[in-house]
Amino acid sequence: MLASVPLTDDEQAAVDEGQAALDQPLVRLTDVPTPAGPTPRRIGIPATAALLPIVDVRQRHT
């Protein structure tokens, strides 16, 4: 997938380094206005991402 989807340096770091690298761009965006005007800090959105759990799903063949 990395070969077919060009990633920014921040995105590549998130792939390679995980959660800490993912949180860095979010912290930088905390005071950048949304399209509606208020910043994420004013809205009260935390500057960290919650990772979703990975669930093993197996299909039964009937």
PDB file of N, CA, C and O in Angstrom:
ATOM      1  N   MET A   1       0.828  -1.193   0.000  1.00  0.00           N
ATOM      2  CA  MET A   1       0.000   0.000   0.000  1.00  0.00           C
ATOM      3  C   MET A   1       0.871   1.255   0.000  1.00  0.00           C
ATOM      4  O   MET A   1       0.500   2.254  -0.615  1.00  0.00           O
ATOM      5  N   LEU A   2       1.999   1.224   0.663  1.00  0.00           N
ATOM      6  CA  LEU A   2       2.853   2.400   0.701  1.00  0.00           C
ATOM      7  C   LEU A   2       3.344   2.775  -0.686  1.00  0.00           C
ATOM      8  O   LEU A   2       3.598   3.948  -0.961  1.00  0.00           O
ATOM      9  N   ALA A   3       3.478   1.795  -1.557  1.00  0.00           N
ATOM     10  CA  ALA A   3       3.956   2.069  -2.904  1.00  0.00           C
ATOM     11  C   ALA A   3       2.902   2.767  -3.746  1.00  0.00           C
ATOM     12  O   ALA A   3       3.245   3.519  -4.659  1.00  0.00           O
ATOM     13  N   SER A   4       1.616   2.533  -3.457  1.00  0.00           N
ATOM     14  CA  SER A   4       0.569   3.101  -4.294  1.00  0.00           C
ATOM     15  C   SER A   4      -0.090   4.344  -3.696  1.00  0.00           C
ATOM     16  O   SER A   4      -0.816   5.046  -4.399  1.00  0.00           O
ATOM     17  N   VAL A   5       0.146   4.626  -2.430  1.00  0.00           N
ATOM     18  CA  VAL A   5      -0.448   5.791  -1.781  1.00  0.00           C
ATOM     19  C   VAL A   5       0.675   6.671  -1.243  1.00  0.00           C
ATOM     20  O   VAL A   5       1.341   6.301  -0.276  1.00  0.00           O
ATOM     21  N   PRO A   6       0.891   7.831  -1.860  1.00  0.00           N
ATOM     22  CA  PRO A   6       1.946   8.704  -1.333  1.00  0.00           C
ATOM     23  C   PRO A   6       1.539   9.265   0.030  1.00  0.00           C
ATOM     24  O   PRO A   6       0.417   9.740   0.208  1.00  0.00           O
ATOM     25  N   LEU A   7       2.465   9.203   0.986  1.00  0.00           N
ATOM     26  CA  LEU A   7       2.199   9.672   2.336  1.00  0.00           C
ATOM     27  C   LEU A   7       3.048  10.895   2.649  1.00  0.00           C
ATOM     28  O   LEU A   7       4.171  11.027   2.163  1.00  0.00           O
ATOM     29  N   THR A   8       2.499  11.783   3.463  1.00  0.00           N
ATOM     30  CA  THR A   8       3.287  12.909   3.956  1.00  0.00           C
ATOM     31  C   THR A   8       4.297  12.370   4.969  1.00  0.00           C
ATOM     32  O   THR A   8       4.198  11.218   5.392  1.00  0.00           O
ATOM     33  N   ASP A   9       5.250  13.184   5.351  1.00  0.00           N
ATOM     34  CA  ASP A   9       6.225  12.759   6.352  1.00  0.00           C
ATOM     35  C   ASP A   9       5.541  12.380   7.666  1.00  0.00           C
ATOM     36  O   ASP A   9       5.924  11.399   8.303  1.00  0.00           O
ATOM     37  N   ASP A  10       4.521  13.161   8.078  1.00  0.00           N
ATOM     38  CA  ASP A  10       3.790  12.862   9.315  1.00  0.00           C
ATOM     39  C   ASP A  10       3.049  11.528   9.207  1.00  0.00           C
ATOM     40  O   ASP A  10       3.043  10.739  10.153  1.00  0.00           O
ATOM     41  N   GLU A  11       2.428  11.279   8.056  1.00  0.00           N
ATOM     42  CA  GLU A  11       1.702  10.024   7.866  1.00  0.00           C
ATOM     43  C   GLU A  11       2.662   8.829   7.867  1.00  0.00           C
ATOM     44  O   GLU A  11       2.363   7.790   8.455  1.00  0.00           O
ATOM     45  N   GLN A  12       3.808   8.979   7.209  1.00  0.00           N
ATOM     46  CA  GLN A  12       4.787   7.895   7.178  1.00  0.00           C
ATOM     47  C   GLN A  12       5.317   7.610   8.581  1.00  0.00           C
ATOM     48  O   GLN A  12       5.506   6.451   8.952  1.00  0.00           O
ATOM     49  N   ALA A  13       5.558   8.669   9.361  1.00  0.00           N
ATOM     50  CA  ALA A  13       6.021   8.488  10.735  1.00  0.00           C
ATOM     51  C   ALA A  13       4.966   7.750  11.561  1.00  0.00           C
ATOM     52  O   ALA A  13       5.309   6.907  12.390  1.00  0.00           O
ATOM     53  N   ALA A  14       3.687   8.062  11.342  1.00  0.00           N
ATOM     54  CA  ALA A  14       2.616   7.381  12.077  1.00  0.00           C
ATOM     55  C   ALA A  14       2.592   5.895  11.737  1.00  0.00           C
ATOM     56  O   ALA A  14       2.349   5.060  12.608  1.00  0.00           O
ATOM     57  N   VAL A  15       2.843   5.566  10.475  1.00  0.00           N
ATOM     58  CA  VAL A  15       2.885   4.164  10.069  1.00  0.00           C
ATOM     59  C   VAL A  15       4.077   3.474  10.717  1.00  0.00           C
ATOM     60  O   VAL A  15       3.950   2.366  11.240  1.00  0.00           O
ATOM     61  N   ASP A  16       5.228   4.122  10.683  1.00  0.00           N
ATOM     62  CA  ASP A  16       6.467   3.513  11.170  1.00  0.00           C
ATOM     63  C   ASP A  16       6.594   3.519  12.687  1.00  0.00           C
ATOM     64  O   ASP A  16       7.090   2.555  13.270  1.00  0.00           O
ATOM     65  N   GLU A  17       6.150   4.599  13.336  1.00  0.00           N
ATOM     66  CA  GLU A  17       6.430   4.789  14.758  1.00  0.00           C
ATOM     67  C   GLU A  17       5.219   4.602  15.667  1.00  0.00           C
ATOM     68  O   GLU A  17       5.387   4.445  16.876  1.00  0.00           O
ATOM     69  N   GLY A  18       4.018   4.613  15.127  1.00  0.00           N
ATOM     70  CA  GLY A  18       2.841   4.332  15.927  1.00  0.00           C
ATOM     71  C   GLY A  18       2.209   5.542  16.583  1.00  0.00           C
ATOM     72  O   GLY A  18       2.252   6.649  16.047  1.00  0.00           O
ATOM     73  N   GLN A  19       1.612   5.316  17.766  1.00  0.00           N
ATOM     74  CA  GLN A  19       0.768   6.295  18.454  1.00  0.00           C
ATOM     75  C   GLN A  19       1.447   7.635  18.720  1.00  0.00           C
ATOM     76  O   GLN A  19       0.835   8.679  18.498  1.00  0.00           O
ATOM     77  N   ALA A  20       2.681   7.636  19.184  1.00  0.00           N
ATOM     78  CA  ALA A  20       3.359   8.897  19.508  1.00  0.00           C
ATOM     79  C   ALA A  20       3.486   9.767  18.270  1.00  0.00           C
ATOM     80  O   ALA A  20       3.267  10.976  18.337  1.00  0.00           O
ATOM     81  N   ALA A  21       3.835   9.166  17.143  1.00  0.00           N
ATOM     82  CA  ALA A  21       3.961   9.924  15.903  1.00  0.00           C
ATOM     83  C   ALA A  21       2.597  10.381  15.392  1.00  0.00           C
ATOM     84  O   ALA A  21       2.492  11.422  14.743  1.00  0.00           O
ATOM     85  N   LEU A  22       1.567   9.616  15.679  1.00  0.00           N
ATOM     86  CA  LEU A  22       0.217   9.990  15.275  1.00  0.00           C
ATOM     87  C   LEU A  22      -0.279  11.193  16.066  1.00  0.00           C
ATOM     88  O   LEU A  22      -0.982  12.044  15.522  1.00  0.00           O
ATOM     89  N   ASP A  23       0.080  11.270  17.338  1.00  0.00           N
ATOM     90  CA  ASP A  23      -0.370  12.370  18.185  1.00  0.00           C
ATOM     91  C   ASP A  23       0.307  13.701  17.849  1.00  0.00           C
ATOM     92  O   ASP A  23      -0.296  14.752  18.067  1.00  0.00           O
ATOM     93  N   GLN A  24       1.524  13.695  17.332  1.00  0.00           N
ATOM     94  CA  GLN A  24       2.252  14.942  17.057  1.00  0.00           C
ATOM     95  C   GLN A  24       1.512  15.865  16.090  1.00  0.00           C
ATOM     96  O   GLN A  24       1.361  17.048  16.396  1.00  0.00           O
ATOM     97  N   PRO A  25       1.041  15.378  14.926  1.00  0.00           N
ATOM     98  CA  PRO A  25       0.291  16.287  14.039  1.00  0.00           C
ATOM     99  C   PRO A  25      -1.010  16.774  14.669  1.00  0.00           C
ATOM    100  O   PRO A  25      -1.444  17.897  14.413  1.00  0.00           O
ATOM    101  N   LEU A  26      -1.635  15.929  15.494  1.00  0.00           N
ATOM    102  CA  LEU A  26      -2.879  16.347  16.146  1.00  0.00           C
ATOM    103  C   LEU A  26      -2.636  17.503  17.109  1.00  0.00           C
ATOM    104  O   LEU A  26      -3.453  18.419  17.202  1.00  0.00           O
ATOM    105  N   VAL A  27      -1.526  17.462  17.818  1.00  0.00           N
ATOM    106  CA  VAL A  27      -1.182  18.558  18.734  1.00  0.00           C
ATOM    107  C   VAL A  27      -0.963  19.845  17.937  1.00  0.00           C
ATOM    108  O   VAL A  27      -1.403  20.917  18.351  1.00  0.00           O
ATOM    109  N   ARG A  28      -0.288  19.737  16.800  1.00  0.00           N
ATOM    110  CA  ARG A  28      -0.054  20.934  15.973  1.00  0.00           C
ATOM    111  C   ARG A  28      -1.351  21.514  15.420  1.00  0.00           C
ATOM    112  O   ARG A  28      -1.451  22.722  15.206  1.00  0.00           O
ATOM    113  N   LEU A  29      -2.342  20.656  15.188  1.00  0.00           N
ATOM    114  CA  LEU A  29      -3.614  21.123  14.618  1.00  0.00           C
ATOM    115  C   LEU A  29      -4.595  21.651  15.663  1.00  0.00           C
ATOM    116  O   LEU A  29      -5.660  22.152  15.304  1.00  0.00           O
ATOM    117  N   THR A  30      -4.260  21.550  16.930  1.00  0.00           N
ATOM    118  CA  THR A  30      -5.166  21.955  18.006  1.00  0.00           C
ATOM    119  C   THR A  30      -5.634  23.399  17.870  1.00  0.00           C
ATOM    120  O   THR A  30      -6.779  23.706  18.201  1.00  0.00           O
ATOM    121  N   ASP A  31      -4.774  24.284  17.393  1.00  0.00           N
ATOM    122  CA  ASP A  31      -5.130  25.703  17.284  1.00  0.00           C
ATOM    123  C   ASP A  31      -5.360  26.160  15.848  1.00  0.00           C
ATOM    124  O   ASP A  31      -5.384  27.360  15.577  1.00  0.00           O
ATOM    125  N   VAL A  32      -5.530  25.212  14.927  1.00  0.00           N
ATOM    126  CA  VAL A  32      -5.845  25.545  13.535  1.00  0.00           C
ATOM    127  C   VAL A  32      -7.363  25.569  13.398  1.00  0.00           C
ATOM    128  O   VAL A  32      -8.029  24.595  13.748  1.00  0.00           O
ATOM    129  N   PRO A  33      -7.914  26.665  12.896  1.00  0.00           N
ATOM    130  CA  PRO A  33      -9.376  26.757  12.786  1.00  0.00           C
ATOM    131  C   PRO A  33      -9.975  25.684  11.885  1.00  0.00           C
ATOM    132  O   PRO A  33      -9.390  25.312  10.868  1.00  0.00           O
ATOM    133  N   THR A  34     -11.132  25.197  12.268  1.00  0.00           N
ATOM    134  CA  THR A  34     -11.896  24.283  11.430  1.00  0.00           C
ATOM    135  C   THR A  34     -12.552  25.091  10.320  1.00  0.00           C
ATOM    136  O   THR A  34     -12.538  26.320  10.380  1.00  0.00           O
ATOM    137  N   PRO A  35     -13.129  24.441   9.306  1.00  0.00           N
ATOM    138  CA  PRO A  35     -13.824  25.200   8.260  1.00  0.00           C
ATOM    139  C   PRO A  35     -14.936  26.098   8.810  1.00  0.00           C
ATOM    140  O   PRO A  35     -15.240  27.135   8.219  1.00  0.00           O
ATOM    141  N   ALA A  36     -15.543  25.713   9.931  1.00  0.00           N
ATOM    142  CA  ALA A  36     -16.601  26.529  10.530  1.00  0.00           C
ATOM    143  C   ALA A  36     -16.048  27.704  11.335  1.00  0.00           C
ATOM    144  O   ALA A  36     -16.799  28.610  11.695  1.00  0.00           O
ATOM    145  N   GLY A  37     -14.737  27.700  11.623  1.00  0.00           N
ATOM    146  CA  GLY A  37     -14.142  28.821  12.342  1.00  0.00           C
ATOM    147  C   GLY A  37     -13.470  28.500  13.657  1.00  0.00           C
ATOM    148  O   GLY A  37     -12.309  28.867  13.841  1.00  0.00           O
ATOM    149  N   PRO A  38     -14.156  27.817  14.603  1.00  0.00           N
ATOM    150  CA  PRO A  38     -13.501  27.572  15.894  1.00  0.00           C
ATOM    151  C   PRO A  38     -12.383  26.536  15.768  1.00  0.00           C
ATOM    152  O   PRO A  38     -12.401  25.685  14.879  1.00  0.00           O
ATOM    153  N   THR A  39     -11.428  26.628  16.660  1.00  0.00           N
ATOM    154  CA  THR A  39     -10.336  25.659  16.682  1.00  0.00           C
ATOM    155  C   THR A  39     -10.768  24.409  17.447  1.00  0.00           C
ATOM    156  O   THR A  39     -11.711  24.468  18.236  1.00  0.00           O
ATOM    157  N   PRO A  40     -10.094  23.279  17.225  1.00  0.00           N
ATOM    158  CA  PRO A  40     -10.417  22.085  18.013  1.00  0.00           C
ATOM    159  C   PRO A  40     -10.306  22.332  19.526  1.00  0.00           C
ATOM    160  O   PRO A  40     -11.073  21.769  20.307  1.00  0.00           O
ATOM    161  N   ARG A  41      -9.346  23.177  19.934  1.00  0.00           N
ATOM    162  CA  ARG A  41      -9.220  23.483  21.368  1.00  0.00           C
ATOM    163  C   ARG A  41     -10.482  24.172  21.882  1.00  0.00           C
ATOM    164  O   ARG A  41     -10.966  23.843  22.965  1.00  0.00           O
ATOM    165  N   ARG A  42     -11.023  25.133  21.110  1.00  0.00           N
ATOM    166  CA  ARG A  42     -12.251  25.831  21.528  1.00  0.00           C
ATOM    167  C   ARG A  42     -13.449  24.889  21.567  1.00  0.00           C
ATOM    168  O   ARG A  42     -14.324  25.019  22.423  1.00  0.00           O
ATOM    169  N   ILE A  43     -13.481  23.946  20.637  1.00  0.00           N
ATOM    170  CA  ILE A  43     -14.592  22.996  20.587  1.00  0.00           C
ATOM    171  C   ILE A  43     -14.472  21.980  21.726  1.00  0.00           C
ATOM    172  O   ILE A  43     -15.474  21.421  22.173  1.00  0.00           O
ATOM    173  N   GLY A  44     -13.248  21.746  22.191  1.00  0.00           N
ATOM    174  CA  GLY A  44     -13.031  20.797  23.272  1.00  0.00           C
ATOM    175  C   GLY A  44     -12.636  19.414  22.797  1.00  0.00           C
ATOM    176  O   GLY A  44     -12.809  18.435  23.523  1.00  0.00           O
ATOM    177  N   ILE A  45     -12.106  19.323  21.582  1.00  0.00           N
ATOM    178  CA  ILE A  45     -11.658  18.034  21.055  1.00  0.00           C
ATOM    179  C   ILE A  45     -10.249  17.763  21.561  1.00  0.00           C
ATOM    180  O   ILE A  45      -9.382  18.626  21.424  1.00  0.00           O
ATOM    181  N   PRO A  46      -9.988  16.583  22.146  1.00  0.00           N
ATOM    182  CA  PRO A  46      -8.644  16.284  22.652  1.00  0.00           C
ATOM    183  C   PRO A  46      -7.637  16.152  21.507  1.00  0.00           C
ATOM    184  O   PRO A  46      -7.993  15.778  20.390  1.00  0.00           O
ATOM    185  N   ALA A  47      -6.380  16.466  21.805  1.00  0.00           N
ATOM    186  CA  ALA A  47      -5.320  16.429  20.797  1.00  0.00           C
ATOM    187  C   ALA A  47      -4.641  15.067  20.749  1.00  0.00           C
ATOM    188  O   ALA A  47      -3.449  14.980  20.453  1.00  0.00           O
ATOM    189  N   THR A  48      -5.376  14.017  21.034  1.00  0.00           N
ATOM    190  CA  THR A  48      -4.849  12.668  20.926  1.00  0.00           C
ATOM    191  C   THR A  48      -5.872  11.806  20.205  1.00  0.00           C
ATOM    192  O   THR A  48      -7.072  12.076  20.232  1.00  0.00           O
ATOM    193  N   ALA A  49      -5.377  10.784  19.573  1.00  0.00           N
ATOM    194  CA  ALA A  49      -6.260   9.867  18.856  1.00  0.00           C
ATOM    195  C   ALA A  49      -6.465   8.612  19.686  1.00  0.00           C
ATOM    196  O   ALA A  49      -5.547   8.137  20.354  1.00  0.00           O
ATOM    197  N   ALA A  50      -7.651   8.096  19.636  1.00  0.00           N
ATOM    198  CA  ALA A  50      -7.929   6.817  20.285  1.00  0.00           C
ATOM    199  C   ALA A  50      -7.861   5.739  19.216  1.00  0.00           C
ATOM    200  O   ALA A  50      -8.592   5.776  18.227  1.00  0.00           O
ATOM    201  N   LEU A  51      -6.980   4.788  19.429  1.00  0.00           N
ATOM    202  CA  LEU A  51      -6.871   3.704  18.471  1.00  0.00           C
ATOM    203  C   LEU A  51      -8.013   2.728  18.678  1.00  0.00           C
ATOM    204  O   LEU A  51      -8.393   2.426  19.810  1.00  0.00           O
ATOM    205  N   LEU A  52      -8.545   2.249  17.597  1.00  0.00           N
ATOM    206  CA  LEU A  52      -9.618   1.272  17.670  1.00  0.00           C
ATOM    207  C   LEU A  52      -9.018  -0.111  17.873  1.00  0.00           C
ATOM    208  O   LEU A  52      -7.956  -0.406  17.324  1.00  0.00           O
ATOM    209  N   PRO A  53      -9.674  -0.959  18.645  1.00  0.00           N
ATOM    210  CA  PRO A  53      -9.132  -2.302  18.853  1.00  0.00           C
ATOM    211  C   PRO A  53      -9.214  -3.115  17.563  1.00  0.00           C
ATOM    212  O   PRO A  53     -10.126  -2.937  16.755  1.00  0.00           O
ATOM    213  N   ILE A  54      -8.262  -3.991  17.391  1.00  0.00           N
ATOM    214  CA  ILE A  54      -8.269  -4.891  16.241  1.00  0.00           C
ATOM    215  C   ILE A  54      -8.960  -6.170  16.694  1.00  0.00           C
ATOM    216  O   ILE A  54      -8.557  -6.799  17.672  1.00  0.00           O
ATOM    217  N   VAL A  55      -9.993  -6.537  15.974  1.00  0.00           N
ATOM    218  CA  VAL A  55     -10.796  -7.701  16.329  1.00  0.00           C
ATOM    219  C   VAL A  55     -10.629  -8.747  15.232  1.00  0.00           C
ATOM    220  O   VAL A  55     -10.774  -8.446  14.047  1.00  0.00           O
ATOM    221  N   ASP A  56     -10.329  -9.954  15.630  1.00  0.00           N
ATOM    222  CA  ASP A  56     -10.186 -11.042  14.682  1.00  0.00           C
ATOM    223  C   ASP A  56     -11.580 -11.533  14.299  1.00  0.00           C
ATOM    224  O   ASP A  56     -12.348 -11.971  15.155  1.00  0.00           O
ATOM    225  N   VAL A  57     -11.898 -11.457  13.026  1.00  0.00           N
ATOM    226  CA  VAL A  57     -13.210 -11.882  12.547  1.00  0.00           C
ATOM    227  C   VAL A  57     -13.004 -13.051  11.602  1.00  0.00           C
ATOM    228  O   VAL A  57     -12.233 -12.977  10.645  1.00  0.00           O
ATOM    229  N   ARG A  58     -13.697 -14.105  11.889  1.00  0.00           N
ATOM    230  CA  ARG A  58     -13.611 -15.292  11.033  1.00  0.00           C
ATOM    231  C   ARG A  58     -15.010 -15.637  10.546  1.00  0.00           C
ATOM    232  O   ARG A  58     -15.962 -15.683  11.325  1.00  0.00           O
ATOM    233  N   GLN A  59     -15.116 -15.876   9.257  1.00  0.00           N
ATOM    234  CA  GLN A  59     -16.413 -16.225   8.686  1.00  0.00           C
ATOM    235  C   GLN A  59     -16.566 -17.739   8.683  1.00  0.00           C
ATOM    236  O   GLN A  59     -15.631 -18.475   8.367  1.00  0.00           O
ATOM    237  N   ARG A  60     -17.746 -18.180   9.035  1.00  0.00           N
ATOM    238  CA  ARG A  60     -18.049 -19.602   8.962  1.00  0.00           C
ATOM    239  C   ARG A  60     -18.641 -19.888   7.596  1.00  0.00           C
ATOM    240  O   ARG A  60     -19.477 -19.136   7.095  1.00  0.00           O
ATOM    241  N   HIS A  61     -18.212 -20.942   7.023  1.00  0.00           N
ATOM    242  CA  HIS A  61     -18.793 -21.362   5.739  1.00  0.00           C
ATOM    243  C   HIS A  61     -19.924 -22.332   6.024  1.00  0.00           C
ATOM    244  O   HIS A  61     -19.726 -23.377   6.642  1.00  0.00           O
ATOM    245  N   THR A  62     -21.121 -21.966   5.560  1.00  0.00           N
ATOM    246  CA  THR A  62     -22.285 -22.829   5.824  1.00  0.00           C
ATOM    247  C   THR A  62     -22.751 -23.518   4.594  1.00  0.00           C
ATOM    248  O   THR A  62     -23.718 -24.279   4.641  1.00  0.00           O
TER     249      THR A  62
END
